[in-house]
Amino acid sequence: MKRTKWIAVTILMLLWVVILTGCGGEPGEQPTEPAETETEQTAEGGEESESGYPKTIVDALENEVTLDQQPERVVSLVPSITETIFALGKGETVVGRTEWDNYPEEVLEIESVGDMNFDVEKVIALGPDLVLSHASSGHSSEEGLNQLRNAGIPVVVVHDAASIDMVYEAIRMIGEAVDAEEEAETVIADMQDKFAEVEEKASTIAEEERRKVWVEVSPAPDLYTTGKGTFLDEMLTIVNAINAAGEEEGWIPYTEEEAVAFQPDVIVTTYGYYVDNAAEQIKERPAWQDVPAVVNERIYDLVSDEVTRSGPRLAEGVEGLAKAVYPEVFGE
């Protein structure tokens, strides 16, 4: 009887040791905690994992572009991209830009690599670790971009934005490429706030007070305007104006006769930076003398880059557009 009792006690003690030691191991040894071990291992290699590199970006052409490290030398091949990089606080990384880049002012001190037909050798000589191009020229400059890729330079082609939402996506892609994702979201939020502010103010304009606007993006004899499916048309909607060519799609050509038939209340142009006295030239067109905008001298030249470049300054452009169409509401 005593022997049986002793055996039972012994078995219970052994079971208790097994429980305490986590199903194995020496008595008193703490059980292994895999989750904690993984955390410690991550911490040991934390510098690489926290940096987010290598990083793979799927660009506008569906190319998978891998960046091994944070870009420190960037060549931008489109003005709107350059503006965005500076807006994201990464302007110091830009070592190359095009002849068309003019904002902010400090970009004029950066080495030019030519126009949209960039100098491949010049780009390579700048030693970039990232080149940013644009889908609008991605195919026409495909040969040059491929030469850069073959030279081992990562090339990211950014979306050609046809809408304001696509502008946001382009800003996000640029932010991802230059390691400024949070800054990109801040820029987008600021733009959204400005658009909302203008839209709310414009909503007070009565339906019968809405004005028809002819947007002239190219002068006679090759008249071009903007239709639906463009961010400039969206901007007209935000300011509660009627786009004279709003039934058409994209950027379309018009004859003078067709344009005059709209009888717009307001005419805005976007080419004053290369045509002197744009408003005066419109006033002098014989066929336009009875157009309300001409009769009432409601012709305005907008800052072209603020309404035609798919970047952060569109928020300033919509404010300029609102002041031109409804000065009594938004101030001149």
N, C-alpha and C positions, 0 to 999 in steps of 0.2 A: 504494500500500500504506500509506504513511504517512497519506494523507488518510483512508482507510477506518478506520485505527486511531484517528485523531483524532475522527472522527464517533462511533465506538462509545463512546469515553471521555466525549464530550459528553453522549450520551444517558443513560449511567449516572449522570452527575452530576445531570442534570435529574430523573431518577427518585428519586435520593436526597434532593433538595430537597423533592420532593412528599411523600415519606414523612415527613420530619422536620416539615414544616409542616402535617401533618394533612389532606392532600388539599385544599390551597388556602391562600390567605393568603400573607403575605410571609415570606421566609426568616427563621428564628429566632423567628417568632411561635408561641406555644404554642397547641395545639388547644383549641377551646371545650369546656367540660365542663358540659353542661346540668344535671346533678344538683346541681353546686355552685352554679350560678346560681340554681336554684330555692330552695336552702337559704338563699342570701343574701337572696332576695326575701322568703321567709317571715320571716326574722329582721327585715327592715326593717318588716314589718307585723305583727310578733310579738305586740304587746300585744292586738290585737283577736282574733287566732286563738287565743291561749293562754287567753283569758277564757272561751271556749266560748259566747259570745253573738254573734248571736241564737241562742236555743235553742228547739227545738220539742218539746213534750211531748204524747203521746197519752194523754188522761186516761181515767177509768173509763167515760165515756159515749162513748168513741171520738172525742172532739173533739180536733182538733189545735190546741194552744195555743202561740203563739209569745211568748217572753219576750225583749225587746230587750236587757235588761241585768239584772245581778244584782239581785234584789229587795231593797229596803231598807225598804219599808213593807208589811207583810203583815197581812191580816185573816183570822183563822181562824174558821170558822163551826161547828166541832165540837170538843168538849173533847179527844178523843183526838188530834186533829191538833195542837192547841195543846201538849199534853204532849210530843208527838213533836218538834215544832220546838224546844222547850226542851232535850229530851234530845240533840238534834243540835248544841246550842251556838249556836242562832240566835235565842234568845229576845228579844234586843234589837231584832229586826226586827218583832216583833208589836206592832201599834198598835191592834188591835181584836179582841175576842173575844166569846163569848156569856155569858149569865147563868149557864150551867151550868158554865163553866170555873172550876176551883178548885185546880188543881195545875199547877206548883208555886205556892207561896203568893204569889209576886210577880205572878202573873197578875191578882190581885184589884185591883191598882193600874192595870191596863190598861183603857181605855175599853170599855164594853160596848155592843154594837150590837143587843141584844135577845136573845130566845131563838131557837129554830129558825126562827121567823118573823121574820127579822131586819129591821131598819129600813134600807131601801135608801138613803135620803137620808143617814142617819148614816154608812153605810159609805163612800159617795162623798165625804162631807165630810172623812173621814180621809185622803183622797188616797192610797189604796194603789196600789202597782204590782203587787200580786198578791193575789187572794182565793182561799182554799182552802176548798172545800166537801166534801161527803161523798155518796157514791152512795145512802146510806140516805135522804137528804133531797133528793137531786138533782132528783127529779121533783116533789116537793111544793113545793119552792122555786124551781121552774123559772122562773116569771115574774120573781121578784126577781133571779135570777142573769142572766137575759137583759137586764134593765135595766142591770145592771153591765157586761155585755158591750157593750151599746149605748153605754155611757158611755166605752168604750175601755179598760176595766179587764180584764186577763187573769184568767180564772177557771179554776182547775184542780179538777176533781171527783175525789176520791180514792176508791179501791176500798172497798166495804163488805165488810170481812173476815169470812168465815164460818169460816175455819180459821186455824191459826197460820201456815201458809205464806203465806196471803193477807195476814196482818198484816205479814209481812216485806215483801211486795210493796208494801203501802201505805206502809210506812216508806221503802222505796226511792223511791217516787214523790214523797213529800214531800221527801226528801233531794235528789232531782233538781230539784225546783221551787225550793227555797231555797238551792241551790248548796252542798249538803253531802253529796255522794255518798259520800265516804270515811267521813265520820262515821256515815252510815246503815249502812254495812257493819260498822262497829265496834259499833254498838248491837245489830245483828242477831246478830253473833258472841257478844256478851255474853249475850244472851237464850238463844241455843242452848246455850251452856256451862252456864247455870243449869238449863235444862230437862234437859240430859244428866246433870248432877250429881244432880238429884232423882230422875230415872228410874233411875239406877244404884243409888241407895240403896234405892229402892222395890222393886227387883228381888229384894231379899233376903227379901221378905215371901212366905211360903209360900202356895200356892193356897188352902188351907183357912182361912188367916188373912185373906184379902181381905175387905173390908167393903163392904156395899151402902150407897150414899149417895143420899139424896133431896135434890136441890138445889131450894130454893124461891126463885124469883126474884120472886114476887108472892104476897102473903098471901091468906088466905081473906077473903071468899068466892070471889075470882077467882084460884084457884091456878094458877100457871104454873111450868113447870120446863124443863130443857134436855135435848134428845135428841141423837142422833148428827148429825154435820154441823155442829157448833158448836165453837168453840175451847174452851168450858168443858167439853164432853164430852171433848175431847182432853186437857185438863188432868187430868181424872179418870183417864184411861188412863195418863198419865205417872206419877201417884202410885200406880198399881196398885190403884185402887178400882173397884168395879162401879157404874155409873150405873144407878139404879133404873129410869129411863125410857130406857135406852140403846137399846131396840128401836124407839123412835119417832124421828121426824125433826124437827129444828129446835127452835123454842121452842113448847111445846104446853100447852094448858089441861088441867087434871084436876079431877075432883070429889074431895071429901075421901074418899069411899068408895074410889075408885080409888087414891088416894095411900096410904091406910092399908093397902090390900091388898099393897103392896110389902114391908111390914114391914122398913123400912130399919134398919140398924145405927147409922147416923149421919145427922143432918139438918143441912144448912148453909143459911143464908139469906143473901140479898144486899141486903136492904132495911132494915137496921137504922138507916141514916142518916135515914130518914123515918118509921119506926115504932118507938115506944118499947117496950123490953123484948120484942123479937121472940121470943126463946126462951121467955119466960114465957107469952106468948100461945099458943104452940104447946102447951106443957104443959097449959094449961087447956082445950084442946079435948076435949070428952067422948069423941069417937070415936077419939082417939089414945092413950088411956090405956095400952093394951097393946102399943103399938109399942115395939120394943126400944130405939130411940134415946131415947124419952121415959122409959121405965122406967129406963134406965141414965144418964139426963141427958147424952146425947151430942148436944146441940144447940148449934151455933156460928153466930155471925153473922160473915161474912167482910167484909173491906173491899171494898165493892161495886165501886169504880172499878178495883181491881186485878184483878178477875175478869170484868168486863163491858165494859170499855173496850178497844178493839183497839189497844193501844199498848205501849210498852216495859215498863210496869209489870206486864204479865201474868207476867213472870218472878218478880216478887215475889208475885203472886197465887198461883202454883202452889206456892210454898213455904208460904204461909199455909194453903192447902188441905191440903197434906201434913201439916202439924202438927195440923190439926183432925181428920183422919181417922185418922192413925197417930201420936199424940203419943209413944208409947213408942219409935218409931223416929226421928222427926224432932225430938222435944222440943216442949214446949208454948210 
